[in-house]
Amino acid sequence: MPNFRLPLVVLSVAVIAAACGSAGSASPPASNPASAPPTSGSGVDHPTGATDVVLQLEEGGGFVPIDFLAGQAPVFTLFGDGRVVFQPTVTSFPEPGPDGVIRSVPWRTAQLDEGQIEELLTFALGQGGLGAARDNYGNDMVADASTSIFKVNAGGLNKTVSVYALGIEDANATDLVPRRAFKTLADRLRDFDRGGTIATDVYLPDTFRAVLVEREGDPQAKPMAWPWPDLKMSDFKANINGVGAQQFPHRTITAVDVTELGLGDLPGGVQGVTLTGPDGKIYSLILRPLLPHETE
């Protein structure tokens, strides 16, 4: 999904971040992010490299299908040079095509100037609650919900804040004040382009994470032949302690490798592909774009 996420237990909209101020600051201009020079730093100190993550929101976990877990990805990332990559808001999961393949909606990208970076970081650290946040916020009253993971590297802070069941609250919930602040930030990051009304560009990834999930005894499967003669099953590594897709056999492939599937352009990734592996077993293939800082 970009890969799509299920909100808590059901389908959720994809996350994005408002580069405009909460009181009407300028909208982020559409641009060619690849040609944008690194910034020199704003009033809120932050790294300035093109692969330095300055602010990020990822949502995952909970009771979701395996393919969703395998396709988990950050839904908003601000990099040090002002580039933003995000998943656009969707109201329904895309339907499979005639070939049974689900082509995920492409991610979007935009370039922020220093004023917009500073405004967003000031909001995130202040009204958004990250400046004073501790590392973890649980909720013992809720089961099978997702976790919202914020990362920020700005203003002298470099921290990760995990919030379980964000948005499922009641008046007696613990940590009500910081949770409301985190929700304010998450809501803003889920509406970066204001429902598509702010001009952005399609994100065209150079590399993808290819994830294999074994399908045991599926009589409905109509697998494709293995498309990569130079790749073996041993090239796909699983990490049982990894997050999301990293728990499953996976490896990085290039955009050229993706064309070997014969499914056309897949900038947003794909689900619903079945392959016969070199070992003769049948696998689901999940592809999700990699961000500039990701290597696997």
RODOKOL-97301 format. One record per residue: residue in three letters; x, y, z of N, C-alpha, C in turn; residue number from 1. Coordinates in steps of 0.05 Angstrom, whole numbers, always signed. Example, Ala and Ser with C-alpha at 12.3 -4.5 7.8 and 13.67 -1.06 7.14 Angstrom:
2
ALA / +264 / -114 / +156 / +246 / -90 / +156 / +264 / -66 / +156 / 1 .
SER / +257 / -45 / +142 / +273 / -21 / +143 / +258 / +1 / +157 / 2 .
***
This chain:
296
MET / +17 / -18 / +0 / +0 / +0 / +0 / +20 / +21 / +0 / 1 .
PRO / +11 / +57 / -43 / +31 / +63 / -25 / +27 / +43 / -7 / 2 .
ASN / +36 / +30 / +6 / +18 / +9 / +12 / -3 / +19 / +31 / 3 .
PHE / -28 / +9 / +26 / -50 / +19 / +42 / -49 / +7 / +70 / 4 .
ARG / -58 / +24 / +88 / -59 / +15 / +116 / -87 / +12 / +125 / 5 .
LEU / -91 / -7 / +144 / -117 / -10 / +157 / -116 / +6 / +182 / 6 .
PRO / -135 / +25 / +186 / -134 / +42 / +209 / -142 / +26 / +233 / 7 .
LEU / -123 / +23 / +251 / -129 / +7 / +275 / -137 / -21 / +266 / 8 .
VAL / -163 / -26 / +263 / -170 / -53 / +255 / -182 / -53 / +226 / 9 .
VAL / -192 / -30 / +218 / -205 / -30 / +192 / -189 / -13 / +172 / 10 .
LEU / -199 / -8 / +148 / -184 / +7 / +128 / -181 / +35 / +136 / 11 .
SER / -156 / +46 / +134 / -151 / +73 / +141 / -142 / +89 / +117 / 12 .
VAL / -144 / +115 / +119 / -133 / +131 / +97 / -103 / +133 / +100 / 13 .
ALA / -90 / +138 / +78 / -61 / +140 / +79 / -52 / +167 / +90 / 14 .
VAL / -28 / +167 / +101 / -19 / +190 / +116 / -4 / +210 / +100 / 15 .
ILE / -8 / +236 / +107 / +7 / +256 / +93 / +10 / +281 / +111 / 16 .
ALA / +28 / +300 / +105 / +33 / +321 / +123 / +28 / +348 / +113 / 17 .
ALA / +15 / +365 / +128 / +10 / +392 / +119 / +34 / +409 / +121 / 18 .
ALA / +45 / +417 / +99 / +68 / +435 / +100 / +59 / +463 / +105 / 19 .
CYS / +33 / +469 / +102 / +23 / +495 / +107 / +19 / +498 / +137 / 20 .
GLY / +20 / +521 / +147 / +16 / +526 / +176 / -12 / +521 / +184 / 21 .
SER / -16 / +516 / +209 / -43 / +511 / +219 / -60 / +536 / +217 / 22 .
ALA / -47 / +559 / +214 / -62 / +584 / +212 / -59 / +596 / +184 / 23 .
GLY / -54 / +578 / +164 / -54 / +588 / +136 / -28 / +596 / +125 / 24 .
SER / -6 / +583 / +131 / +20 / +589 / +119 / +20 / +580 / +90 / 25 .
ALA / +41 / +587 / +75 / +42 / +581 / +47 / +41 / +552 / +41 / 26 .
SER / +29 / +545 / +18 / +28 / +517 / +9 / +55 / +509 / -3 / 27 .
PRO / +62 / +483 / +0 / +87 / +474 / -13 / +85 / +474 / -43 / 28 .
PRO / +104 / +486 / -57 / +102 / +487 / -86 / +109 / +460 / -97 / 29 .
ALA / +96 / +454 / -120 / +104 / +430 / -135 / +130 / +435 / -148 / 30 .
SER / +148 / +416 / -149 / +174 / +420 / -160 / +186 / +393 / -167 / 31 .
ASN / +209 / +395 / -179 / +224 / +370 / -184 / +243 / +366 / -160 / 32 .
PRO / +236 / +349 / -141 / +252 / +346 / -117 / +281 / +338 / -123 / 33 .
ALA / +285 / +323 / -144 / +312 / +313 / -149 / +331 / +336 / -156 / 34 .
SER / +321 / +359 / -165 / +338 / +381 / -172 / +341 / +402 / -150 / 35 .
ALA / +327 / +397 / -127 / +328 / +417 / -105 / +354 / +414 / -90 / 36 .
PRO / +368 / +437 / -85 / +393 / +436 / -70 / +388 / +431 / -40 / 37 .
PRO / +407 / +420 / -26 / +404 / +417 / +3 / +401 / +444 / +17 / 38 .
THR / +386 / +444 / +38 / +381 / +469 / +53 / +404 / +473 / +73 / 39 .
SER / +406 / +497 / +83 / +428 / +504 / +101 / +419 / +503 / +130 / 40 .
GLY / +394 / +496 / +135 / +384 / +494 / +163 / +364 / +516 / +168 / 41 .
SER / +344 / +511 / +184 / +324 / +531 / +191 / +328 / +540 / +220 / 42 .
GLY / +309 / +556 / +230 / +310 / +566 / +257 / +308 / +543 / +277 / 43 .
VAL / +296 / +521 / +268 / +295 / +496 / +284 / +317 / +478 / +272 / 44 .
ASP / +338 / +474 / +288 / +361 / +458 / +278 / +352 / +431 / +269 / 45 .
HIS / +363 / +422 / +246 / +357 / +395 / +236 / +378 / +387 / +216 / 46 .
PRO / +382 / +361 / +212 / +400 / +352 / +191 / +391 / +362 / +164 / 47 .
THR / +409 / +364 / +145 / +402 / +376 / +119 / +407 / +357 / +96 / 48 .
GLY / +415 / +332 / +101 / +421 / +313 / +80 / +396 / +303 / +66 / 49 .
ALA / +399 / +295 / +41 / +376 / +285 / +25 / +365 / +259 / +36 / 50 .
THR / +381 / +244 / +51 / +372 / +219 / +63 / +369 / +220 / +93 / 51 .
ASP / +371 / +244 / +105 / +367 / +247 / +133 / +337 / +250 / +140 / 52 .
VAL / +327 / +231 / +156 / +299 / +233 / +164 / +296 / +253 / +186 / 53 .
VAL / +280 / +274 / +182 / +276 / +295 / +201 / +250 / +291 / +216 / 54 .
LEU / +229 / +284 / +202 / +203 / +279 / +214 / +189 / +256 / +199 / 55 .
GLN / +178 / +237 / +213 / +166 / +214 / +200 / +143 / +204 / +217 / 56 .
LEU / +122 / +194 / +203 / +100 / +180 / +216 / +96 / +153 / +201 / 57 .
GLU / +95 / +132 / +217 / +89 / +105 / +206 / +68 / +93 / +224 / 58 .
GLU / +49 / +79 / +211 / +28 / +66 / +226 / +27 / +36 / +218 / 59 .
GLY / +26 / +18 / +237 / +26 / -10 / +229 / +20 / -27 / +253 / 60 .
GLY / +20 / -53 / +248 / +14 / -73 / +268 / -16 / -76 / +271 / 61 .
GLY / -25 / -87 / +293 / -53 / -92 / +297 / -62 / -117 / +282 / 62 .
PHE / -88 / -121 / +282 / -100 / -145 / +270 / -106 / -139 / +240 / 63 .
VAL / -87 / -146 / +223 / -89 / -140 / +194 / -80 / -164 / +178 / 64 .
PRO / -89 / -167 / +153 / -79 / -189 / +136 / -49 / -188 / +133 / 65 .
ILE / -37 / -211 / +127 / -9 / -213 / +124 / +2 / -195 / +102 / 66 .
ASP / -13 / -193 / +80 / -3 / -176 / +58 / -1 / -147 / +66 / 67 .
PHE / -19 / -138 / +84 / -18 / -111 / +94 / +7 / -107 / +111 / 68 .
LEU / +12 / -127 / +128 / +35 / -126 / +146 / +60 / -125 / +129 / 69 .
ALA / +61 / -142 / +109 / +85 / -144 / +92 / +90 / -118 / +76 / 70 .
GLY / +68 / -103 / +71 / +71 / -78 / +56 / +73 / -53 / +73 / 71 .
GLN / +76 / -57 / +99 / +77 / -33 / +117 / +99 / -14 / +109 / 72 .
ALA / +93 / +12 / +109 / +113 / +32 / +101 / +106 / +58 / +115 / 73 .
PRO / +126 / +76 / +119 / +120 / +103 / +129 / +100 / +117 / +111 / 74 .
VAL / +82 / +131 / +123 / +62 / +145 / +107 / +68 / +175 / +104 / 75 .
PHE / +88 / +184 / +119 / +98 / +212 / +115 / +127 / +213 / +124 / 76 .
THR / +144 / +225 / +107 / +172 / +229 / +114 / +181 / +256 / +104 / 77 .
LEU / +193 / +272 / +121 / +207 / +296 / +114 / +237 / +292 / +116 / 78 .
PHE / +251 / +297 / +94 / +280 / +294 / +94 / +294 / +320 / +98 / 79 .
GLY / +320 / +319 / +104 / +334 / +343 / +112 / +336 / +364 / +91 / 80 .
ASP / +335 / +356 / +65 / +336 / +376 / +44 / +309 / +388 / +37 / 81 .
GLY / +288 / +382 / +53 / +262 / +393 / +49 / +243 / +376 / +32 / 82 .
ARG / +253 / +354 / +23 / +236 / +336 / +7 / +217 / +321 / +25 / 83 .
VAL / +192 / +319 / +16 / +171 / +304 / +30 / +162 / +282 / +12 / 84 .
VAL / +159 / +258 / +23 / +147 / +235 / +8 / +125 / +224 / +26 / 85 .
PHE / +101 / +221 / +14 / +78 / +213 / +30 / +59 / +196 / +14 / 86 .
GLN / +42 / +183 / +28 / +21 / +167 / +15 / -5 / +184 / +14 / 87 .
PRO / -17 / +186 / -10 / -40 / +203 / -12 / -65 / +191 / +2 / 88 .
THR / -83 / +209 / +9 / -108 / +201 / +22 / -125 / +184 / +2 / 89 .
VAL / -134 / +161 / +12 / -152 / +145 / -4 / -177 / +138 / +13 / 90 .
THR / -199 / +134 / +1 / -224 / +128 / +16 / -231 / +99 / +13 / 91 .
SER / -219 / +84 / -6 / -225 / +56 / -8 / -201 / +42 / -20 / 92 .
PHE / -198 / +17 / -13 / -176 / +1 / -23 / -179 / -4 / -53 / 93 .
PRO / -158 / -2 / -69 / -161 / -6 / -98 / -170 / -35 / -105 / 94 .
GLU / -186 / -37 / -125 / -196 / -63 / -134 / -175 / -77 / -151 / 95 .
PRO / -175 / -104 / -150 / -156 / -119 / -168 / -163 / -113 / -197 / 96 .
GLY / -143 / -113 / -214 / -147 / -111 / -243 / -157 / -137 / -255 / 97 .
PRO / -161 / -137 / -281 / -170 / -162 / -294 / -151 / -185 / -289 / 98 .
ASP / -126 / -179 / -284 / -106 / -201 / -279 / -105 / -209 / -250 / 99 .
GLY / -123 / -197 / -234 / -124 / -204 / -205 / -103 / -189 / -188 / 100 .
VAL / -88 / -171 / -201 / -67 / -157 / -187 / -77 / -130 / -176 / 101 .
ILE / -69 / -124 / -151 / -77 / -99 / -139 / -54 / -79 / -142 / 102 .
ARG / -57 / -59 / -158 / -37 / -39 / -162 / -41 / -16 / -142 / 103 .
SER / -23 / -12 / -124 / -26 / +8 / -104 / -23 / +36 / -115 / 104 .
VAL / -37 / +55 / -103 / -37 / +83 / -112 / -8 / +94 / -108 / 105 .
PRO / +3 / +107 / -128 / +30 / +118 / -125 / +32 / +138 / -102 / 106 .
TRP / +55 / +138 / -89 / +61 / +158 / -69 / +65 / +185 / -83 / 107 .
ARG / +66 / +206 / -67 / +69 / +233 / -77 / +94 / +246 / -64 / 108 .
THR / +104 / +267 / -76 / +127 / +281 / -65 / +125 / +311 / -70 / 109 .
ALA / +138 / +326 / -53 / +138 / +355 / -56 / +163 / +366 / -43 / 110 .
GLN / +170 / +391 / -49 / +194 / +403 / -38 / +186 / +427 / -21 / 111 .
LEU / +194 / +427 / +5 / +188 / +449 / +23 / +212 / +468 / +24 / 112 .
ASP / +205 / +494 / +27 / +227 / +514 / +31 / +233 / +515 / +61 / 113 .
GLU / +253 / +531 / +69 / +262 / +531 / +97 / +240 / +542 / +115 / 114 .
GLY / +225 / +561 / +106 / +203 / +572 / +123 / +182 / +551 / +129 / 115 .
GLN / +175 / +535 / +109 / +156 / +514 / +112 / +166 / +491 / +130 / 116 .
ILE / +192 / +485 / +127 / +205 / +464 / +144 / +203 / +474 / +173 / 117 .
GLU / +212 / +498 / +178 / +212 / +509 / +206 / +184 / +509 / +218 / 118 .
GLU / +165 / +518 / +202 / +137 / +519 / +213 / +127 / +491 / +221 / 119 .
LEU / +132 / +471 / +203 / +123 / +444 / +209 / +137 / +432 / +233 / 120 .
LEU / +163 / +437 / +235 / +178 / +426 / +258 / +170 / +439 / +284 / 121 .
THR / +165 / +465 / +283 / +156 / +480 / +307 / +129 / +469 / +316 / 122 .
PHE / +112 / +463 / +297 / +86 / +452 / +304 / +89 / +424 / +316 / 123 .
ALA / +106 / +407 / +303 / +109 / +380 / +313 / +121 / +378 / +341 / 124 .
LEU / +140 / +395 / +346 / +153 / +395 / +373 / +136 / +408 / +394 / 125 .
GLY / +120 / +427 / +386 / +103 / +442 / +405 / +75 / +431 / +407 / 126 .
GLN / +57 / +442 / +391 / +29 / +434 / +391 / +26 / +404 / +386 / 127 .
GLY / +44 / +392 / +370 / +42 / +364 / +364 / +52 / +346 / +386 / 128 .
GLY / +64 / +357 / +406 / +71 / +342 / +430 / +97 / +327 / +430 / 129 .
LEU / +112 / +326 / +408 / +136 / +309 / +407 / +159 / +320 / +424 / 130 .
GLY / +160 / +346 / +428 / +182 / +358 / +443 / +184 / +347 / +472 / 131 .
ALA / +161 / +343 / +485 / +160 / +334 / +513 / +152 / +305 / +515 / 132 .
ALA / +150 / +291 / +493 / +140 / +263 / +494 / +160 / +244 / +505 / 133 .
ARG / +151 / +223 / +519 / +168 / +200 / +526 / +167 / +180 / +503 / 134 .
ASP / +181 / +158 / +506 / +184 / +139 / +484 / +159 / +124 / +477 / 135 .
ASN / +144 / +115 / +497 / +122 / +97 / +492 / +96 / +105 / +507 / 136 .
TYR / +74 / +101 / +493 / +47 / +106 / +505 / +30 / +82 / +498 / 137 .
GLY / +23 / +67 / +519 / +6 / +43 / +515 / -23 / +49 / +521 / 138 .
ASN / -40 / +29 / +517 / -68 / +31 / +524 / -78 / +3 / +530 / 139 .
ASP / -80 / -4 / +556 / -88 / -31 / +564 / -117 / -37 / +559 / 140 .
MET / -133 / -17 / +551 / -162 / -20 / +548 / -169 / -28 / +519 / 141 .
VAL / -149 / -29 / +501 / -154 / -35 / +473 / -137 / -58 / +464 / 142 .
ALA / -149 / -75 / +447 / -134 / -98 / +436 / -134 / -97 / +406 / 143 .
ASP / -113 / -107 / +394 / -111 / -111 / +364 / -112 / -84 / +349 / 144 .
ALA / -103 / -63 / +361 / -102 / -37 / +348 / -74 / -33 / +335 / 145 .
SER / -71 / -13 / +319 / -46 / -6 / +307 / -29 / +12 / +326 / 146 .
THR / -4 / +15 / +319 / +14 / +33 / +333 / +23 / +55 / +314 / 147 .
SER / +21 / +80 / +324 / +31 / +103 / +309 / +60 / +109 / +319 / 148 .
ILE / +78 / +110 / +300 / +106 / +114 / +307 / +116 / +140 / +295 / 149 .
PHE / +123 / +159 / +312 / +133 / +184 / +303 / +164 / +184 / +307 / 150 .
LYS / +178 / +195 / +287 / +207 / +199 / +290 / +212 / +229 / +285 / 151 .
VAL / +229 / +240 / +301 / +237 / +268 / +297 / +266 / +272 / +304 / 152 .
ASN / +280 / +286 / +287 / +308 / +293 / +291 / +311 / +323 / +285 / 153 .
ALA / +305 / +339 / +306 / +304 / +368 / +302 / +304 / +381 / +329 / 154 .
GLY / +312 / +406 / +330 / +311 / +422 / +355 / +327 / +409 / +377 / 155 .
GLY / +349 / +395 / +370 / +366 / +383 / +391 / +355 / +356 / +401 / 156 .
LEU / +334 / +346 / +389 / +322 / +321 / +397 / +325 / +301 / +374 / 157 .
ASN / +330 / +276 / +381 / +330 / +254 / +362 / +316 / +231 / +376 / 158 .
LYS / +290 / +228 / +371 / +274 / +208 / +386 / +254 / +194 / +369 / 159 .
THR / +245 / +171 / +379 / +222 / +156 / +368 / +201 / +154 / +389 / 160 .
VAL / +176 / +161 / +382 / +154 / +160 / +400 / +133 / +141 / +389 / 161 .
SER / +127 / +120 / +404 / +107 / +100 / +396 / +82 / +103 / +412 / 162 .
VAL / +59 / +106 / +397 / +33 / +110 / +410 / +14 / +89 / +401 / 163 .
TYR / +6 / +71 / +420 / -12 / +50 / +413 / -41 / +60 / +413 / 164 .
ALA / -56 / +51 / +394 / -85 / +57 / +392 / -90 / +87 / +393 / 165 .
LEU / -74 / +102 / +378 / -79 / +131 / +376 / -106 / +137 / +364 / 166 .
GLY / -121 / +154 / +377 / -148 / +161 / +368 / -170 / +146 / +380 / 167 .
ILE / -164 / +124 / +394 / -184 / +109 / +409 / -181 / +117 / +438 / 168 .
GLU / -197 / +137 / +446 / -194 / +148 / +473 / -222 / +151 / +486 / 169 .
ASP / -221 / +155 / +512 / -245 / +164 / +526 / -236 / +183 / +548 / 170 .
ALA / -255 / +195 / +560 / -249 / +217 / +579 / -231 / +207 / +602 / 171 .
ASN / -232 / +181 / +608 / -217 / +170 / +631 / -190 / +158 / +622 / 172 .
ALA / -183 / +160 / +597 / -159 / +148 / +587 / -134 / +162 / +599 / 173 .
THR / -113 / +146 / +604 / -89 / +158 / +614 / -75 / +173 / +591 / 174 .
ASP / -58 / +192 / +599 / -43 / +208 / +580 / -61 / +221 / +559 / 175 .
LEU / -84 / +230 / +568 / -103 / +242 / +549 / -92 / +267 / +536 / 176 .
VAL / -79 / +284 / +551 / -69 / +309 / +539 / -47 / +304 / +518 / 177 .
PRO / -26 / +288 / +523 / -7 / +283 / +502 / -19 / +267 / +478 / 178 .
ARG / -37 / +249 / +484 / -50 / +234 / +462 / -65 / +253 / +444 / 179 .
ARG / -79 / +272 / +455 / -93 / +291 / +438 / -74 / +308 / +421 / 180 .
ALA / -51 / +314 / +433 / -30 / +329 / +418 / -20 / +312 / +395 / 181 .
PHE / -14 / +287 / +400 / -4 / +269 / +379 / -24 / +265 / +357 / 182 .
LYS / -50 / +264 / +365 / -71 / +261 / +345 / -72 / +286 / +327 / 183 .
THR / -69 / +309 / +339 / -69 / +334 / +324 / -47 / +333 / +303 / 184 .
LEU / -23 / +324 / +311 / -1 / +322 / +292 / -7 / +301 / +271 / 185 .
ALA / -16 / +277 / +280 / -22 / +256 / +260 / -43 / +264 / +240 / 186 .
ASP / -63 / +278 / +249 / -84 / +288 / +231 / -73 / +307 / +210 / 187 .
ARG / -55 / +324 / +219 / -42 / +343 / +200 / -25 / +328 / +180 / 188 .
LEU / -10 / +308 / +190 / +7 / +292 / +172 / -10 / +274 / +154 / 189 .
ARG / -35 / +269 / +161 / -52 / +254 / +143 / -66 / +271 / +123 / 190 .
ASP / -61 / +296 / +123 / -75 / +314 / +103 / -55 / +334 / +92 / 191 .
PHE / -32 / +324 / +86 / -10 / +342 / +76 / -19 / +358 / +52 / 192 .
ASP / -31 / +345 / +33 / -38 / +359 / +8 / -68 / +367 / +8 / 193 .
ARG / -80 / +367 / +32 / -107 / +376 / +35 / -126 / +362 / +14 / 194 .
GLY / -125 / +336 / +15 / -142 / +320 / -2 / -136 / +323 / -31 / 195 .
GLY / -110 / +329 / -38 / -102 / +331 / -66 / -105 / +358 / -77 / 196 .
THR / -112 / +378 / -61 / -116 / +405 / -71 / -90 / +421 / -73 / 197 .
ILE / -68 / +411 / -61 / -42 / +423 / -64 / -26 / +407 / -84 / 198 .
ALA / -14 / +420 / -103 / +0 / +407 / -125 / +25 / +392 / -115 / 199 .
THR / +28 / +367 / -122 / +51 / +351 / -116 / +58 / +334 / -140 / 200 .
ASP / +80 / +319 / -138 / +89 / +302 / -160 / +87 / +273 / -152 / 201 .
VAL / +85 / +255 / -172 / +86 / +227 / -167 / +115 / +220 / -158 / 202 .
TYR / +116 / +203 / -137 / +142 / +193 / -128 / +150 / +169 / -144 / 203 .
LEU / +173 / +170 / -158 / +182 / +148 / -175 / +206 / +136 / -162 / 204 .
PRO / +202 / +113 / -148 / +224 / +101 / -133 / +244 / +87 / -152 / 205 .
ASP / +269 / +88 / -143 / +290 / +74 / -158 / +291 / +44 / -150 / 206 .
THR / +283 / +39 / -126 / +284 / +11 / -115 / +258 / +4 / -100 / 207 .
PHE / +254 / -22 / -98 / +230 / -32 / -84 / +238 / -54 / -65 / 208 .
ARG / +222 / -58 / -45 / +225 / -82 / -28 / +207 / -103 / -39 / 209 .
ALA / +218 / -126 / -47 / +203 / -149 / -56 / +200 / -168 / -33 / 210 .
VAL / +175 / -175 / -25 / +170 / -192 / -2 / +156 / -217 / -12 / 211 .
LEU / +164 / -240 / -2 / +151 / -265 / -9 / +137 / -277 / +15 / 212 .
VAL / +112 / -285 / +12 / +97 / -298 / +33 / +87 / -324 / +22 / 213 .
GLU / +95 / -346 / +34 / +88 / -372 / +23 / +57 / -377 / +25 / 214 .
ARG / +46 / -388 / +4 / +17 / -394 / +3 / +14 / -424 / +4 / 215 .
GLU / +5 / -435 / +26 / +3 / -463 / +29 / -24 / -474 / +20 / 216 .
GLY / -23 / -493 / +1 / -47 / -507 / -8 / -69 / -489 / -17 / 217 .
ASP / -63 / -468 / -34 / -83 / -450 / -44 / -93 / -459 / -72 / 218 .
PRO / -116 / -471 / -73 / -126 / -481 / -99 / -133 / -459 / -119 / 219 .
GLN / -137 / -435 / -108 / -145 / -412 / -125 / -122 / -399 / -138 / 220 .
ALA / -98 / -405 / -129 / -74 / -391 / -139 / -69 / -399 / -168 / 221 .
LYS / -62 / -379 / -184 / -54 / -383 / -212 / -27 / -369 / -215 / 222 .
PRO / -6 / -383 / -206 / +20 / -369 / -204 / +33 / -364 / -231 / 223 .
MET / +48 / -341 / -231 / +65 / -335 / -254 / +91 / -350 / -251 / 224 .
ALA / +105 / -353 / -273 / +132 / -365 / -272 / +151 / -345 / -258 / 225 .
TRP / +171 / -356 / -246 / +191 / -339 / -232 / +205 / -321 / -253 / 226 .
PRO / +204 / -294 / -249 / +213 / -276 / -271 / +242 / -269 / -270 / 227 .
TRP / +257 / -277 / -249 / +284 / -267 / -245 / +304 / -291 / -246 / 228 .
PRO / +315 / -298 / -268 / +333 / -322 / -270 / +358 / -319 / -253 / 229 .
ASP / +366 / -295 / -247 / +390 / -291 / -231 / +385 / -290 / -201 / 230 .
LEU / +360 / -291 / -192 / +354 / -290 / -164 / +345 / -318 / -154 / 231 .
LYS / +356 / -325 / -131 / +349 / -350 / -118 / +333 / -345 / -93 / 232 .
MET / +320 / -366 / -82 / +305 / -362 / -58 / +324 / -353 / -35 / 233 .
SER / +348 / -362 / -35 / +367 / -355 / -15 / +375 / -325 / -15 / 234 .
ASP / +368 / -312 / -37 / +373 / -283 / -39 / +352 / -267 / -23 / 235 .
PHE / +330 / -280 / -15 / +309 / -267 / +0 / +313 / -274 / +30 / 236 .
LYS / +319 / -255 / +46 / +326 / -260 / +74 / +303 / -251 / +93 / 237 .
ALA / +297 / -268 / +112 / +277 / -262 / +133 / +291 / -254 / +159 / 238 .
ASN / +278 / -235 / +173 / +288 / -227 / +199 / +264 / -229 / +219 / 239 .
ILE / +264 / -249 / +235 / +241 / -254 / +253 / +238 / -231 / +273 / 240 .
ASN / +259 / -215 / +277 / +257 / -193 / +295 / +252 / -166 / +281 / 241 .
GLY / +248 / -168 / +254 / +244 / -144 / +239 / +216 / -133 / +241 / 242 .
VAL / +212 / -110 / +229 / +187 / -96 / +230 / +172 / -100 / +203 / 243 .
GLY / +147 / -107 / +204 / +131 / -109 / +180 / +143 / -130 / +161 / 244 .
ALA / +149 / -120 / +137 / +158 / -138 / +115 / +184 / -152 / +122 / 245 .
GLN / +200 / -141 / +140 / +226 / -152 / +145 / +224 / -179 / +160 / 246 .
GLN / +201 / -185 / +170 / +197 / -212 / +183 / +195 / -234 / +162 / 247 .
PHE / +190 / -227 / +137 / +186 / -246 / +115 / +210 / -246 / +97 / 248 .
PRO / +214 / -267 / +81 / +236 / -266 / +61 / +233 / -242 / +43 / 249 .
HIS / +254 / -226 / +41 / +252 / -201 / +25 / +279 / -194 / +15 / 250 .
ARG / +280 / -177 / -5 / +304 / -166 / -16 / +298 / -141 / -32 / 251 .
THR / +318 / -125 / -37 / +314 / -101 / -53 / +317 / -108 / -82 / 252 .
ILE / +299 / -97 / -98 / +301 / -100 / -127 / +298 / -73 / -140 / 253 .
THR / +307 / -71 / -165 / +307 / -45 / -179 / +281 / -42 / -195 / 254 .
ALA / +277 / -17 / -204 / +253 / -12 / -221 / +255 / -28 / -247 / 255 .
VAL / +279 / -34 / -256 / +283 / -51 / -280 / +274 / -79 / -273 / 256 .
ASP / +281 / -89 / -250 / +272 / -116 / -242 / +241 / -118 / -242 / 257 .
VAL / +228 / -96 / -233 / +199 / -96 / -232 / +187 / -100 / -260 / 258 .
THR / +200 / -89 / -280 / +189 / -91 / -307 / +189 / -120 / -316 / 259 .
GLU / +207 / -137 / -304 / +208 / -165 / -312 / +182 / -180 / -305 / 260 .
LEU / +166 / -169 / -288 / +140 / -181 / -281 / +120 / -179 / -304 / 261 .
GLY / +125 / -160 / -322 / +107 / -156 / -345 / +80 / -145 / -337 / 262 .
LEU / +79 / -130 / -315 / +53 / -119 / -306 / +51 / -89 / -310 / 263 .
GLY / +69 / -77 / -326 / +67 / -49 / -331 / +80 / -33 / -309 / 264 .
ASP / +75 / -7 / -309 / +86 / +11 / -288 / +73 / +6 / -261 / 265 .
LEU / +90 / +3 / -241 / +80 / -2 / -214 / +93 / +17 / -194 / 266 .
PRO / +91 / +43 / -197 / +106 / +61 / -180 / +97 / +60 / -151 / 267 .
GLY / +71 / +53 / -146 / +61 / +51 / -119 / +64 / +24 / -106 / 268 .
GLY / +75 / +5 / -121 / +77 / -22 / -110 / +54 / -40 / -119 / 269 .
VAL / +53 / -64 / -109 / +33 / -83 / -118 / +28 / -104 / -97 / 270 .
GLN / +3 / -115 / -97 / -4 / -138 / -82 / -20 / -157 / -101 / 271 .
GLY / -25 / -181 / -92 / -42 / -199 / -107 / -27 / -214 / -129 / 272 .
VAL / +0 / -213 / -130 / +15 / -228 / -149 / +23 / -254 / -137 / 273 .
THR / +20 / -276 / -151 / +29 / -302 / -141 / +50 / -313 / -161 / 274 .
LEU / +72 / -324 / -149 / +94 / -334 / -165 / +100 / -362 / -157 / 275 .
THR / +110 / -378 / -175 / +122 / -403 / -169 / +152 / -399 / -164 / 276 .
GLY / +161 / -403 / -140 / +189 / -398 / -133 / +208 / -419 / -145 / 277 .
PRO / +234 / -413 / -146 / +253 / -432 / -156 / +253 / -458 / -141 / 278 .
ASP / +241 / -458 / -116 / +239 / -482 / -100 / +214 / -498 / -106 / 279 .
GLY / +197 / -488 / -125 / +173 / -502 / -132 / +149 / -494 / -115 / 280 .
LYS / +153 / -479 / -94 / +131 / -470 / -77 / +117 / -446 / -88 / 281 .
ILE / +92 / -441 / -80 / +77 / -417 / -89 / +79 / -395 / -68 / 282 .
TYR / +84 / -371 / -78 / +88 / -348 / -60 / +70 / -325 / -70 / 283 .
SER / +60 / -309 / -50 / +50 / -282 / -56 / +74 / -263 / -57 / 284 .
LEU / +73 / -246 / -77 / +94 / -225 / -80 / +81 / -198 / -73 / 285 .
ILE / +94 / -184 / -54 / +86 / -157 / -47 / +109 / -138 / -53 / 286 .
LEU / +104 / -118 / -69 / +124 / -98 / -75 / +116 / -71 / -62 / 287 .
ARG / +135 / -59 / -48 / +129 / -32 / -38 / +153 / -14 / -44 / 288 .
PRO / +149 / +11 / -52 / +171 / +29 / -58 / +189 / +33 / -34 / 289 .
LEU / +215 / +37 / -39 / +233 / +44 / -18 / +238 / +74 / -19 / 290 .
LEU / +241 / +85 / +5 / +246 / +114 / +8 / +276 / +119 / +3 / 291 .
PRO / +284 / +145 / -1 / +312 / +151 / -7 / +332 / +141 / +14 / 292 .
HIS / +324 / +139 / +39 / +343 / +130 / +60 / +343 / +100 / +65 / 293 .
GLU / +324 / +86 / +52 / +321 / +57 / +57 / +339 / +41 / +38 / 294 .
THR / +351 / +20 / +48 / +368 / +3 / +32 / +357 / -25 / +29 / 295 .
GLU / +337 / -32 / +46 / +325 / -59 / +43 / +296 / -58 / +52 / 296 .
***
